[in-house]
Amino acid sequence: MDKVVQAAFKAVPREVFLPDFVADAVGLDAPLPIGFGQTNSQPHTVQLMLEWLEVEKGQKVLDVGSGSGWTSALLAHLVGSKGKVVAVEIVPELVEFGRSNCQRLGSKNITFYLAGEAFGWSKRAPYDRILVSAYARELPHDLTEQLAPGGRMVIPVKNSILVVNKDKNGNIDTQEHPGFSFVPLV
């Protein structure tokens, strides 16, 4: 595991982000239900996605499908005190659950929003990095538009995870990592 991502995992324990009914399963390397048909993602998959995302201190990151707030808190740790995380979730109860979990942990550089009909949160764009924790049927144009030139997005599309790079001229390049399963991006 990448040392920077490993440090984030140590600083942001998964158990803070799980509902009581699955707390005993915290050590499983598996997705765990958090209610409303959503999950707290498998730790190994989160690790890979964060390593592929290559978050740097001071960046502005969009977390789409923030759920329990775990990935938001991991991202907040990675960007450091000068960075910002914008967390977007479509389920109102999970917006509150994620916000509450991050507040308990003491994460201060995360802002939570209830998602609308468009993907992402264009009001705060562009983003240096975008992490998406639910699968899309195809690469959402709304999200590639919100990615800054020189930025990177990691997103599940169908049963693969795509690493999407946007060059300084706005051209998109993708790398595919097949063999994953996620809840749908709605």
N, C-alpha and C positions, 0 to 999 in steps of 0.2 A: 504494500500500500504506500502511496505517495506520502511523504512525511508531513506535508502541510495538511492534507486531507485527514491523515491519521490524528493530528493534533486537534482538528476540528471535531472529529468523532469523540475524542476524549473530553473536550470542553463542553460538548452538547450531547449529554446522555439521552438515548432514545426513550428511556422509561418516563422521562418528564412529559413526553408527547403521546403517551398511550392512555386510552380510557381504562378505568379500573377493570372492566370485564376481560381485558386481554393482558393485563399487567404481568401475570405469571409467565407469559410467553415471550417476554422481552428479549431473551437470549436466542430465540430462533432466528435463523437467517431466512426469513420468509416474510411476505407481506402480511400485515395484521389488520383486521377490520377496525375502523374508527367510527363506524355508523354512516348512515345515509348512502350506503353502497360504495363507500370510498375506503381506501386503505392507507396505512403507514407503510411505505414501500420497503421492500427487502433491502437490508443494509448493504449487501454486496453490490446490488444494482445501483443504489445511491452512491456508493463509493466510486464505482466505475464512471457514473455520470458526472460526478464532481471532478474526477481526474480528467475526463475528456473536456470538461468545461474550461479548465485552466483559469480559475478565478484569481485575480490579483488584488492586492491591497488598494483601497481607494476607488474601486470600480462601482458603477451603478448596475445592479442586477435585478432582473424581473424574474420572480418565481411564480409560474403559472400552475395552478392546482396545488395551492399551499397546504391544503388539508389540515393536519394537526399542528403545522408550524415547524416541524422538525427540519425539513430542508431549508426553510427560511432562516432558522437559527444557525444552521450549518453555514449557509451562505453569508450571514451577518458576521460570523466569526472569521470567515475567509476574507471578506472585504475590509475588515478592521473598522476602527472607530471613524475613519474618514470616508468610508464607503457607505453606500445606501442599498437597501433591499426593498423592493416594491413587491408585496405578496398579494396575489389575486386568487380568489376562490369563489366558486359559483354557489355553494351551499351556505346560507347565512349563519347557521349554527356552527359550521366549521370555521368561518371567519372569526367568530367569537372564541371558539375553542383554541385555534391557532394563536390568536392575539394573547389570550390569557396564558397559554403555555409559555410563550416567549417572554411575557412580562415576568412570570415566575422565575424564569431562568436569568432575567436581567438584561436581555437583548434590547438595546435602545435604538438601533439604526434600521429598524424594520417598520414599514407602514403597510397596514392591511387594508384591502379594498374588497368589496363585494363585486364580483365580475358582472359585466353587462352582456349584451349579445355579441359584441366583437371580442375576438381573442386578445388577451393581454391587457395592457393599460396604457393606451396611447397618450394620455394626458401628461405622463412623466417621461415619455420617450425622447431621445433614443437611449438604448441600454447597451452597455459594454458586453454584457452577458445575459442570456435568457436560458432558464432551466424550465422544462415542461415535464410534469410528473403524471401525465395521462396521455394515452395514445390518440393521435389524429389519423384520419383516413388518408390524408395527404398533407403535405407541408403547407401550413396556413400562411397565406400572403400577408394577412394582418400582422403576424409576428415577424416575418422577414423585414417588413417595412419599419418595425419598431427597433430593429437591430442597428446599432451604429456602424458606420464604415469601420472595418478593422475588428468588428465584434464577432462573437461566437454564440451559437445556440445549440443546446443539446435537447433533442425532442424525440419521443417515441412516435414512429409512424408505422402503422400496422404492427407487425411483429419484429420490427427492427428499431434500434436507436440510431438516429442520424446526428452526426456532428456537422453543423452548418456554419460555414465561415463566410463572412461578407468582406470582400476586399475594399480597399480605399475608394475604388470606383463604383462600389455597389454591386459588383458581380458576386453571385452565390456559388459556392462549391460545397459539395456534401460528401461525407464518408459514412458508410453504412456498417452497422454492427448488428447482425441478425440474431434471432433466437430469444426474444424477450416477450413478456406479457404484462400488460397494464390495464387499468380501468380506462374506459373511454373518456376523451376530452369532450365535454358537452357545452 
